[in-house]
Amino acid sequence: MDVLNELQSGKSKLIYIYVESHKHVTIDDIKEELRLKLITIYKVINRLIDIGVVEKVSDKNKFTVRAISE
């Protein structure tokens, strides 16, 4: 699957590339680095989880995600 072609918005593509380029990232990391609103980040991350390219990593203190390797 070509993830970037599946994603509609530039923000979605930006978040996916950011997550893919890091081993694990928190929502706070994304917010600080990309300067996006939390509502946007959660919406995109949930979409990426739904299509199976990102997964939530078990972390009891923070919402952490990572890209799933094909």
Backbone torsions as a table, in degrees:
resi	resn	phi	psi	omega
1	MET	NA	130.7	174.7
2	ASP	-88.8	97.7	-172.7
3	VAL	-58.5	-44.1	-176.4
4	LEU	-61.9	-32.3	176.3
5	ASN	-73.9	-26.4	178.7
6	GLU	-74.4	-27.5	-175.7
7	LEU	-86.8	137.9	-175.4
8	GLN	-85.3	-49.2	-170.7
9	SER	-95.0	156.8	176.1
10	GLY	-63.3	-35.7	179.1
11	LYS	-66.4	-38.3	177.6
12	SER	-62.5	-45.1	178.9
13	LYS	-63.8	-42.1	179.8
14	LEU	-61.7	-46.2	179.5
15	ILE	-64.4	-43.6	179.4
16	TYR	-61.0	-46.4	179.5
17	ILE	-61.4	-40.3	178.9
18	TYR	-62.8	-47.7	179.9
19	VAL	-63.1	-43.1	-178.1
20	GLU	-63.7	-31.2	-176.3
21	SER	-84.6	-2.9	178.3
22	HIS	-123.2	151.5	-179.7
23	LYS	-66.6	-55.5	175.9
24	HIS	-136.8	138.4	176.0
25	VAL	-134.5	147.8	175.2
26	THR	-96.8	163.3	175.7
27	ILE	-60.0	-38.2	177.9
28	ASP	-62.8	-38.2	176.3
29	ASP	-59.1	-47.6	-179.1
30	ILE	-61.8	-45.0	-179.1
31	LYS	-60.4	-45.9	-177.8
32	GLU	-69.6	-44.7	-176.1
33	GLU	-73.6	-41.8	-174.3
34	LEU	-98.8	-8.6	178.1
35	ARG	54.5	50.3	178.1
36	LEU	-111.9	158.4	178.5
37	LYS	-74.0	146.7	-179.8
38	LEU	-57.3	-40.5	-179.1
39	ILE	-59.5	-39.7	177.9
40	THR	-66.8	-45.5	-178.2
41	ILE	-61.7	-49.3	-179.3
42	TYR	-62.6	-40.0	178.8
43	LYS	-60.8	-47.3	-179.4
44	VAL	-67.4	-45.7	-179.2
45	ILE	-60.6	-43.1	178.1
46	ASN	-62.4	-38.2	176.2
47	ARG	-64.3	-42.9	179.4
48	LEU	-64.8	-36.5	175.5
49	ILE	-66.4	-43.5	-179.6
50	ASP	-59.9	-38.4	-179.1
51	ILE	-87.5	-1.2	171.1
52	GLY	84.0	24.4	-179.6
53	VAL	-109.8	-9.7	177.9
54	VAL	-136.9	146.7	176.4
55	GLU	-132.3	151.7	175.4
56	LYS	-79.0	134.6	179.7
57	VAL	-98.3	138.2	179.6
58	SER	-63.5	112.1	178.7
59	ASP	-149.1	114.1	-172.8
60	LYS	-70.7	-17.5	-175.8
61	ASN	-101.1	-28.7	-175.0
62	LYS	-141.2	155.5	174.2
63	PHE	-78.8	106.9	-176.7
64	THR	-118.1	140.3	180.0
65	VAL	-132.1	163.3	173.5
66	ARG	-148.6	154.9	176.5
67	ALA	-74.6	145.8	177.4
68	ILE	-93.3	124.7	178.1
69	SER	-75.8	141.0	179.3
70	GLU	-85.2	NA	NA
